[in-house]
Amino acid sequence: MIIIHANLHINPAKRDLFLEETKPLVTASKEENGNISYRLQKDTESENVFTMVEVWQDMQAVANHNSSEHFTKFVANAKNFLTAPLEAKAFEAEPLEI
């Protein structure tokens, strides 16, 4: 299982645009083969920092997502609302019984 945290620092003046642009991305990503979870989370300490928390079955699912039309469109438009480069970290994980 692959977990990705993508941190997004948003221009306050473009926050509404960002939130609108993420809706089709999240919806389409959740429908992809190999997607386990795809959620946009708002930072509790900053109104304009968000984290996309993605969980994928494997690296092939991530590769397919990264070349999807909805993802490439979002990335191309990101410069319109980001104030810093997108910062993504990927982790390999196994579910634990707790």
QUIURPE-V99694 format. One record per residue. N is the residue number from 1. RES is the residue in three letters. OMEGA is omega in radians with two decimals (* if undefined). D_LAST is the distance of its C-alpha to the last C-alpha in Angstrom with 1 decimal. Layout:
n | res | omega | d_last
N | RES | OMEGA | D_LAST
N | RES | OMEGA | D_LAST
//
This chain:
n | res | omega | d_last
1 | MET | -3.14 | 17.4
2 | ILE | 3.09 | 19.5
3 | ILE | 3.13 | 18.7
4 | ILE | 3.00 | 21.8
5 | HIS | 3.12 | 22.6
6 | ALA | -3.11 | 26.3
7 | ASN | -3.08 | 27.8
8 | LEU | 3.08 | 30.9
9 | HIS | -2.96 | 33.5
10 | ILE | 3.01 | 35.7
11 | ASN | -3.11 | 39.4
12 | PRO | -3.14 | 39.5
13 | ALA | -3.11 | 42.6
14 | LYS | -3.06 | 40.8
15 | ARG | 3.14 | 37.5
16 | ASP | 3.08 | 38.5
17 | LEU | 3.11 | 39.6
18 | PHE | -3.11 | 36.3
19 | LEU | 3.08 | 34.3
20 | GLU | -3.13 | 36.7
21 | GLU | -3.11 | 36.4
22 | THR | -3.10 | 32.6
23 | LYS | 3.13 | 32.6
24 | PRO | 3.10 | 33.9
25 | LEU | -3.11 | 31.8
26 | VAL | -3.11 | 28.5
27 | THR | -3.11 | 29.7
28 | ALA | -3.12 | 31.0
29 | SER | 3.12 | 28.1
30 | LYS | -3.11 | 25.7
31 | GLU | -3.10 | 28.0
32 | GLU | 3.01 | 28.1
33 | ASN | 3.11 | 27.1
34 | GLY | 3.09 | 23.9
35 | ASN | 3.09 | 22.7
36 | ILE | 3.13 | 19.1
37 | SER | 3.13 | 19.5
38 | TYR | -3.03 | 22.4
39 | ARG | 3.02 | 22.6
40 | LEU | -3.12 | 25.1
41 | GLN | 3.08 | 23.9
42 | LYS | 3.08 | 26.5
43 | ASP | -3.13 | 26.3
44 | THR | -3.11 | 26.3
45 | GLU | -3.12 | 28.9
46 | SER | -3.13 | 31.3
47 | GLU | -3.00 | 32.8
48 | ASN | 3.05 | 33.6
49 | VAL | -3.14 | 30.5
50 | PHE | 3.05 | 28.1
51 | THR | 3.01 | 25.2
52 | MET | 3.14 | 24.7
53 | VAL | -3.05 | 21.1
54 | GLU | 3.05 | 21.2
55 | VAL | -3.08 | 18.8
56 | TRP | -3.14 | 20.8
57 | GLN | -3.09 | 20.4
58 | ASP | -3.12 | 22.6
59 | MET | 3.09 | 25.5
60 | GLN | 3.09 | 28.0
61 | ALA | 3.09 | 26.5
62 | VAL | 3.14 | 26.8
63 | ALA | 3.11 | 30.3
64 | ASN | 3.11 | 31.3
65 | HIS | -3.09 | 30.0
66 | ASN | 3.10 | 31.9
67 | SER | -3.13 | 35.1
68 | SER | -3.13 | 34.7
69 | GLU | -3.09 | 37.5
70 | HIS | 3.12 | 35.4
71 | PHE | -3.11 | 33.7
72 | THR | 3.08 | 37.0
73 | LYS | 3.12 | 38.7
74 | PHE | -3.13 | 36.2
75 | VAL | 3.14 | 36.5
76 | ALA | -3.13 | 40.3
77 | ASN | -3.05 | 40.4
78 | ALA | -3.13 | 37.9
79 | LYS | -3.14 | 40.8
80 | ASN | -3.10 | 42.1
81 | PHE | 3.13 | 39.4
82 | LEU | 3.06 | 37.6
83 | THR | 3.12 | 38.9
84 | ALA | 3.11 | 37.1
85 | PRO | 3.06 | 36.1
86 | LEU | -3.12 | 32.8
87 | GLU | -3.10 | 30.2
88 | ALA | 3.07 | 27.5
89 | LYS | 3.14 | 24.7
90 | ALA | -3.11 | 22.8
91 | PHE | 3.01 | 19.7
92 | GLU | -3.04 | 18.5
93 | ALA | 3.02 | 14.7
94 | GLU | 3.11 | 12.5
95 | PRO | 3.11 | 9.4
96 | LEU | 3.02 | 6.1
97 | GLU | 3.11 | 3.8
98 | ILE | * | 0.0
//
